[in-house]
Amino acid sequence: MYKARYYKADGAEGGEQNLPDWLFDGVVNEPVLHQVVKAYLANQRQGTASAKSRGQVAGGSRKPWRQKGTGRARQGTIRAVQWAGGGRAFPPIPHSWRQQVPKKVRALARRSAFNWRAQGERVLLIDTLEFETPKTGRLVSLLSAIGAEGKVLLLTDGPKENIHRSASNLHHVDVRPLGEESAYHILWASVVVIEKDAIEKAGPSAADTAAQNARERGEPAIRQVEAEAAQAREDKQEARRASLNARRRGITEEPKAKAAPKKKKAAPAPAPEAAEGAVSIDDIKLPKVGDLSDFLAGFDNATDVAALQERDGRKTARVYYEARLAELTGGGSPSEDKGDDDA
């Protein structure tokens, strides 16, 4: 539940007050806000721009001169777009720019705008304001006392002419009865000031009631469970990819102490001697022939090199295996080296 700072009619602070759940439900739907604000701005366009094309300008029905023989460019009418006093190419035509937005979408955008302002602690509550006569200075002093700086949207308990006239010459203050504001007006204001009686008397509309019933049925909880399940699936896939990459490189799942600096040429995969028994020889991915010499240099066991040679059927790779076996056995066979190790 959101809370807002509460002020008395003279500007004295009176603590915090809870905001109603049906209006401040914590949901901020940015796509809906964008749609509603765009439609509001489009509906402000009059669409009365108009101009005449060459066919609508009076006169010019006769060809100004003959087609050929004059040395000048051919012309069909003096009302063409290149002539002074002629028509206009692609003129604007009066039409409506109005966009229709469903009632429930507007209600969702209004609640989202209120929640956005409440999250930033830019919603203030104030006691009922009553001005006997319009006083701009008194309204300015009151807004300054409660800390309402910048653009201010003042929502009153019904129409109040004196307060509205007090703010009529303040371009940064907009006074409206609660319920007549739109998502655009709420987002336009830096601070939203609401009369306490107005928000206590206000009730949810049909769209707000439907949204509140949906929340009570647990629809947001269902969406939360679905989001958690999707995140769990993504984490599982990431773990599988990491395990597969580790098997391909012949290393264990142990975390790296420090990332190696980048090199122009990727270093060959290290031999699995440090984690012997964790990865089978049959699971090790063989590198390209050009990287085979550096790859085999990481193996100190002639039996492992011989096992890799049996798996590798590339003829061009045979010389690298024989050279490495010769280094390990001193010219002998892997079986002899094995016997030396057992001794």
SULFENRA-V564334 format. One record per residue. N is the residue number from 0. RES is the residue in three letters. BURIAL is 1 if it has 9 or more other ideal C-beta (glycine too) atoms within 8 Angstrom, else 0. D_CENTER is the distance of its C-alpha to the mean C-alpha in Angstrom with 2 decimals. Layout:
n=N res=RES burial=BURIAL d_center=D_CENTER
n=N res=RES burial=BURIAL d_center=D_CENTER
This chain:
n=0 res=MET burial=0 d_center=25.06
n=1 res=TYR burial=1 d_center=24.01
n=2 res=LYS burial=0 d_center=26.79
n=3 res=ALA burial=1 d_center=27.52
n=4 res=ARG burial=1 d_center=30.20
n=5 res=TYR burial=1 d_center=33.30
n=6 res=TYR burial=1 d_center=35.75
n=7 res=LYS burial=1 d_center=39.16
n=8 res=ALA burial=0 d_center=40.32
n=9 res=ASP burial=0 d_center=41.89
n=10 res=GLY burial=1 d_center=38.74
n=11 res=ALA burial=0 d_center=39.86
n=12 res=GLU burial=0 d_center=37.27
n=13 res=GLY burial=0 d_center=37.83
n=14 res=GLY burial=0 d_center=35.46
n=15 res=GLU burial=0 d_center=32.38
n=16 res=GLN burial=1 d_center=31.98
n=17 res=ASN burial=0 d_center=29.90
n=18 res=LEU burial=1 d_center=27.58
n=19 res=PRO burial=0 d_center=28.06
n=20 res=ASP burial=0 d_center=25.97
n=21 res=TRP burial=1 d_center=25.93
n=22 res=LEU burial=1 d_center=24.00
n=23 res=PHE burial=1 d_center=22.04
n=24 res=ASP burial=1 d_center=20.89
n=25 res=GLY burial=0 d_center=17.83
n=26 res=VAL burial=1 d_center=15.35
n=27 res=VAL burial=1 d_center=12.40
n=28 res=ASN burial=1 d_center=11.02
n=29 res=GLU burial=0 d_center=8.56
n=30 res=PRO burial=0 d_center=9.31
n=31 res=VAL burial=1 d_center=12.90
n=32 res=LEU burial=1 d_center=12.88
n=33 res=HIS burial=0 d_center=11.91
n=34 res=GLN burial=1 d_center=14.62
n=35 res=VAL burial=1 d_center=17.17
n=36 res=VAL burial=1 d_center=16.94
n=37 res=LYS burial=1 d_center=17.25
n=38 res=ALA burial=1 d_center=20.17
n=39 res=TYR burial=1 d_center=21.76
n=40 res=LEU burial=1 d_center=21.87
n=41 res=ALA burial=1 d_center=23.21
n=42 res=ASN burial=1 d_center=25.84
n=43 res=GLN burial=0 d_center=27.09
n=44 res=ARG burial=0 d_center=28.30
n=45 res=GLN burial=0 d_center=32.00
n=46 res=GLY burial=0 d_center=32.26
n=47 res=THR burial=0 d_center=35.89
n=48 res=ALA burial=0 d_center=35.87
n=49 res=SER burial=0 d_center=38.76
n=50 res=ALA burial=0 d_center=41.00
n=51 res=LYS burial=0 d_center=43.88
n=52 res=SER burial=1 d_center=43.97
n=53 res=ARG burial=1 d_center=47.19
n=54 res=GLY burial=0 d_center=48.49
n=55 res=GLN burial=0 d_center=48.19
n=56 res=VAL burial=1 d_center=49.97
n=57 res=ALA burial=0 d_center=53.69
n=58 res=GLY burial=0 d_center=56.27
n=59 res=GLY burial=1 d_center=56.07
n=60 res=SER burial=0 d_center=57.60
n=61 res=ARG burial=0 d_center=60.10
n=62 res=LYS burial=0 d_center=59.50
n=63 res=PRO burial=0 d_center=60.10
n=64 res=TRP burial=0 d_center=62.22
n=65 res=ARG burial=0 d_center=63.29
n=66 res=GLN burial=0 d_center=61.08
n=67 res=LYS burial=0 d_center=63.08
n=68 res=GLY burial=0 d_center=65.71
n=69 res=THR burial=0 d_center=64.45
n=70 res=GLY burial=0 d_center=62.48
n=71 res=ARG burial=0 d_center=59.44
n=72 res=ALA burial=0 d_center=56.20
n=73 res=ARG burial=0 d_center=56.44
n=74 res=GLN burial=1 d_center=55.22
n=75 res=GLY burial=0 d_center=55.09
n=76 res=THR burial=1 d_center=54.57
n=77 res=ILE burial=1 d_center=54.33
n=78 res=ARG burial=1 d_center=51.35
n=79 res=ALA burial=1 d_center=49.05
n=80 res=VAL burial=0 d_center=45.86
n=81 res=GLN burial=0 d_center=47.49
n=82 res=TRP burial=1 d_center=50.34
n=83 res=ALA burial=0 d_center=50.44
n=84 res=GLY burial=0 d_center=50.47
n=85 res=GLY burial=1 d_center=48.97
n=86 res=GLY burial=1 d_center=45.98
n=87 res=ARG burial=1 d_center=42.34
n=88 res=ALA burial=0 d_center=40.42
n=89 res=PHE burial=0 d_center=37.50
n=90 res=PRO burial=1 d_center=38.01
n=91 res=PRO burial=0 d_center=35.54
n=92 res=ILE burial=0 d_center=36.54
n=93 res=PRO burial=0 d_center=36.15
n=94 res=HIS burial=0 d_center=33.66
n=95 res=SER burial=0 d_center=31.23
n=96 res=TRP burial=0 d_center=27.50
n=97 res=ARG burial=0 d_center=27.03
n=98 res=GLN burial=0 d_center=24.20
n=99 res=GLN burial=0 d_center=24.82
n=100 res=VAL burial=0 d_center=22.30
n=101 res=PRO burial=0 d_center=23.51
n=102 res=LYS burial=0 d_center=24.80
n=103 res=LYS burial=1 d_center=22.79
n=104 res=VAL burial=1 d_center=19.49
n=105 res=ARG burial=1 d_center=20.71
n=106 res=ALA burial=1 d_center=21.76
n=107 res=LEU burial=1 d_center=18.43
n=108 res=ALA burial=1 d_center=16.74
n=109 res=ARG burial=1 d_center=19.62
n=110 res=ARG burial=1 d_center=19.30
n=111 res=SER burial=1 d_center=15.57
n=112 res=ALA burial=1 d_center=16.51
n=113 res=PHE burial=1 d_center=19.43
n=114 res=ASN burial=1 d_center=17.55
n=115 res=TRP burial=1 d_center=15.14
n=116 res=ARG burial=1 d_center=18.36
n=117 res=ALA burial=1 d_center=20.16
n=118 res=GLN burial=0 d_center=17.76
n=119 res=GLY burial=0 d_center=18.59
n=120 res=GLU burial=0 d_center=22.26
n=121 res=ARG burial=1 d_center=22.52
n=122 res=VAL burial=1 d_center=24.46
n=123 res=LEU burial=1 d_center=28.24
n=124 res=LEU burial=1 d_center=31.19
n=125 res=ILE burial=1 d_center=34.53
n=126 res=ASP burial=1 d_center=37.94
n=127 res=THR burial=0 d_center=39.26
n=128 res=LEU burial=1 d_center=39.84
n=129 res=GLU burial=0 d_center=43.14
n=130 res=PHE burial=1 d_center=44.36
n=131 res=GLU burial=0 d_center=47.92
n=132 res=THR burial=0 d_center=47.37
n=133 res=PRO burial=1 d_center=44.39
n=134 res=LYS burial=1 d_center=43.85
n=135 res=THR burial=1 d_center=41.02
n=136 res=GLY burial=0 d_center=42.07
n=137 res=ARG burial=1 d_center=42.08
n=138 res=LEU burial=1 d_center=38.52
n=139 res=VAL burial=1 d_center=37.34
n=140 res=SER burial=1 d_center=39.21
n=141 res=LEU burial=1 d_center=37.75
n=142 res=LEU burial=1 d_center=34.12
n=143 res=SER burial=1 d_center=34.96
n=144 res=ALA burial=1 d_center=36.67
n=145 res=ILE burial=1 d_center=33.73
n=146 res=GLY burial=0 d_center=31.30
n=147 res=ALA burial=1 d_center=29.38
n=148 res=GLU burial=0 d_center=28.48
n=149 res=GLY burial=0 d_center=26.67
n=150 res=LYS burial=1 d_center=25.78
n=151 res=VAL burial=1 d_center=27.14
n=152 res=LEU burial=1 d_center=26.93
n=153 res=LEU burial=1 d_center=30.15
n=154 res=LEU burial=1 d_center=30.40
n=155 res=THR burial=1 d_center=34.07
n=156 res=ASP burial=1 d_center=36.14
n=157 res=GLY burial=0 d_center=37.12
n=158 res=PRO burial=0 d_center=38.16
n=159 res=LYS burial=1 d_center=39.83
n=160 res=GLU burial=0 d_center=41.41
n=161 res=ASN burial=1 d_center=42.55
n=162 res=ILE burial=1 d_center=39.16
n=163 res=HIS burial=1 d_center=37.58
n=164 res=ARG burial=0 d_center=40.32
n=165 res=SER burial=1 d_center=39.95
n=166 res=ALA burial=1 d_center=36.37
n=167 res=SER burial=0 d_center=37.18
n=168 res=ASN burial=0 d_center=37.70
n=169 res=LEU burial=1 d_center=34.71
n=170 res=HIS burial=0 d_center=31.86
n=171 res=HIS burial=0 d_center=29.37
n=172 res=VAL burial=1 d_center=30.47
n=173 res=ASP burial=1 d_center=29.85
n=174 res=VAL burial=1 d_center=32.05
n=175 res=ARG burial=1 d_center=31.46
n=176 res=PRO burial=1 d_center=32.79
n=177 res=LEU burial=1 d_center=30.42
n=178 res=GLY burial=0 d_center=29.16
n=179 res=GLU burial=0 d_center=29.25
n=180 res=GLU burial=1 d_center=25.99
n=181 res=SER burial=1 d_center=22.84
n=182 res=ALA burial=1 d_center=19.15
n=183 res=TYR burial=1 d_center=19.53
n=184 res=HIS burial=1 d_center=22.41
n=185 res=ILE burial=1 d_center=20.73
n=186 res=LEU burial=1 d_center=17.73
n=187 res=TRP burial=0 d_center=20.37
n=188 res=ALA burial=1 d_center=22.30
n=189 res=SER burial=0 d_center=21.80
n=190 res=VAL burial=1 d_center=24.08
n=191 res=VAL burial=1 d_center=25.02
n=192 res=VAL burial=1 d_center=28.70
n=193 res=ILE burial=1 d_center=30.04
n=194 res=GLU burial=1 d_center=33.70
n=195 res=LYS burial=1 d_center=34.47
n=196 res=ASP burial=1 d_center=36.80
n=197 res=ALA burial=1 d_center=34.31
n=198 res=ILE burial=1 d_center=31.70
n=199 res=GLU burial=0 d_center=34.53
n=200 res=LYS burial=0 d_center=36.05
n=201 res=ALA burial=1 d_center=32.88
n=202 res=GLY burial=0 d_center=32.15
n=203 res=PRO burial=0 d_center=29.40
n=204 res=SER burial=0 d_center=29.38
n=205 res=ALA burial=0 d_center=29.72
n=206 res=ALA burial=1 d_center=25.98
n=207 res=ASP burial=1 d_center=25.41
n=208 res=THR burial=1 d_center=28.25
n=209 res=ALA burial=1 d_center=26.89
n=210 res=ALA burial=1 d_center=23.55
n=211 res=GLN burial=1 d_center=25.63
n=212 res=ASN burial=0 d_center=27.86
n=213 res=ALA burial=1 d_center=25.03
n=214 res=ARG burial=1 d_center=23.90
n=215 res=GLU burial=0 d_center=27.57
n=216 res=ARG burial=0 d_center=27.93
n=217 res=GLY burial=0 d_center=25.36
n=218 res=GLU burial=0 d_center=22.66
n=219 res=PRO burial=1 d_center=19.84
n=220 res=ALA burial=0 d_center=21.96
n=221 res=ILE burial=0 d_center=22.17
n=222 res=ARG burial=0 d_center=18.44
n=223 res=GLN burial=0 d_center=18.39
n=224 res=VAL burial=0 d_center=21.23
n=225 res=GLU burial=0 d_center=19.61
n=226 res=ALA burial=0 d_center=16.52
n=227 res=GLU burial=0 d_center=19.10
n=228 res=ALA burial=0 d_center=21.15
n=229 res=ALA burial=0 d_center=18.43
n=230 res=GLN burial=0 d_center=17.79
n=231 res=ALA burial=0 d_center=21.59
n=232 res=ARG burial=0 d_center=21.99
n=233 res=GLU burial=0 d_center=19.59
n=234 res=ASP burial=0 d_center=21.53
n=235 res=LYS burial=0 d_center=24.75
n=236 res=GLN burial=0 d_center=23.95
n=237 res=GLU burial=0 d_center=23.04
n=238 res=ALA burial=0 d_center=26.37
n=239 res=ARG burial=0 d_center=28.24
n=240 res=ARG burial=0 d_center=26.99
n=241 res=ALA burial=1 d_center=28.00
n=242 res=SER burial=1 d_center=31.37
n=243 res=LEU burial=0 d_center=32.02
n=244 res=ASN burial=0 d_center=31.36
n=245 res=ALA burial=1 d_center=33.68
n=246 res=ARG burial=1 d_center=36.38
n=247 res=ARG burial=0 d_center=36.19
n=248 res=ARG burial=1 d_center=36.67
n=249 res=GLY burial=1 d_center=39.38
n=250 res=ILE burial=1 d_center=37.96
n=251 res=THR burial=0 d_center=37.38
n=252 res=GLU burial=0 d_center=34.24
n=253 res=GLU burial=0 d_center=35.21
n=254 res=PRO burial=0 d_center=32.57
n=255 res=LYS burial=0 d_center=33.22
n=256 res=ALA burial=0 d_center=34.78
n=257 res=LYS burial=0 d_center=33.34
n=258 res=ALA burial=0 d_center=31.43
n=259 res=ALA burial=0 d_center=33.86
n=260 res=PRO burial=0 d_center=33.44
n=261 res=LYS burial=0 d_center=32.31
n=262 res=LYS burial=0 d_center=35.20
n=263 res=LYS burial=0 d_center=35.71
n=264 res=LYS burial=0 d_center=37.11
n=265 res=ALA burial=0 d_center=35.73
n=266 res=ALA burial=0 d_center=38.33
n=267 res=PRO burial=1 d_center=39.95
n=268 res=ALA burial=1 d_center=39.13
n=269 res=PRO burial=1 d_center=41.39
n=270 res=ALA burial=1 d_center=44.18
n=271 res=PRO burial=1 d_center=43.84
n=272 res=GLU burial=1 d_center=46.96
n=273 res=ALA burial=0 d_center=45.17
n=274 res=ALA burial=1 d_center=44.07
n=275 res=GLU burial=0 d_center=47.15
n=276 res=GLY burial=0 d_center=47.22
n=277 res=ALA burial=0 d_center=43.44
n=278 res=VAL burial=1 d_center=42.92
n=279 res=SER burial=0 d_center=45.56
n=280 res=ILE burial=0 d_center=46.98
n=281 res=ASP burial=0 d_center=46.22
n=282 res=ASP burial=0 d_center=42.45
n=283 res=ILE burial=1 d_center=42.28
n=284 res=LYS burial=1 d_center=40.78
n=285 res=LEU burial=0 d_center=43.20
n=286 res=PRO burial=0 d_center=41.96
n=287 res=LYS burial=0 d_center=43.01
n=288 res=VAL burial=0 d_center=46.68
n=289 res=GLY burial=0 d_center=45.94
n=290 res=ASP burial=1 d_center=44.26
n=291 res=LEU burial=1 d_center=46.86
n=292 res=SER burial=1 d_center=49.18
n=293 res=ASP burial=1 d_center=46.62
n=294 res=PHE burial=1 d_center=45.42
n=295 res=LEU burial=1 d_center=48.97
n=296 res=ALA burial=0 d_center=49.68
n=297 res=GLY burial=1 d_center=47.60
n=298 res=PHE burial=1 d_center=50.01
n=299 res=ASP burial=0 d_center=53.21
n=300 res=ASN burial=0 d_center=54.65
n=301 res=ALA burial=1 d_center=56.71
n=302 res=THR burial=1 d_center=56.34
n=303 res=ASP burial=1 d_center=52.54
n=304 res=VAL burial=1 d_center=53.01
n=305 res=ALA burial=1 d_center=55.56
n=306 res=ALA burial=1 d_center=53.26
n=307 res=LEU burial=1 d_center=50.53
n=308 res=GLN burial=1 d_center=53.16
n=309 res=GLU burial=0 d_center=54.14
n=310 res=ARG burial=1 d_center=50.55
n=311 res=ASP burial=1 d_center=50.13
n=312 res=GLY burial=0 d_center=52.06
n=313 res=ARG burial=0 d_center=51.37
n=314 res=LYS burial=0 d_center=54.68
n=315 res=THR burial=0 d_center=53.24
n=316 res=ALA burial=1 d_center=51.96
n=317 res=ARG burial=1 d_center=55.41
n=318 res=VAL burial=0 d_center=56.60
n=319 res=TYR burial=1 d_center=53.81
n=320 res=TYR burial=1 d_center=54.61
n=321 res=GLU burial=0 d_center=58.33
n=322 res=ALA burial=1 d_center=57.82
n=323 res=ARG burial=1 d_center=55.76
n=324 res=LEU burial=1 d_center=58.27
n=325 res=ALA burial=1 d_center=61.05
n=326 res=GLU burial=0 d_center=59.40
n=327 res=LEU burial=1 d_center=58.96
n=328 res=THR burial=1 d_center=62.36
n=329 res=GLY burial=0 d_center=64.40
n=330 res=GLY burial=0 d_center=65.43
n=331 res=GLY burial=0 d_center=65.99
n=332 res=SER burial=0 d_center=64.30
n=333 res=PRO burial=1 d_center=61.44
n=334 res=SER burial=0 d_center=63.88
n=335 res=GLU burial=1 d_center=66.10
n=336 res=ASP burial=1 d_center=63.21
n=337 res=LYS burial=1 d_center=62.35
n=338 res=GLY burial=0 d_center=65.95
n=339 res=ASP burial=0 d_center=65.91
n=340 res=ASP burial=0 d_center=62.86
n=341 res=ASP burial=0 d_center=64.61
n=342 res=ALA burial=0 d_center=67.70
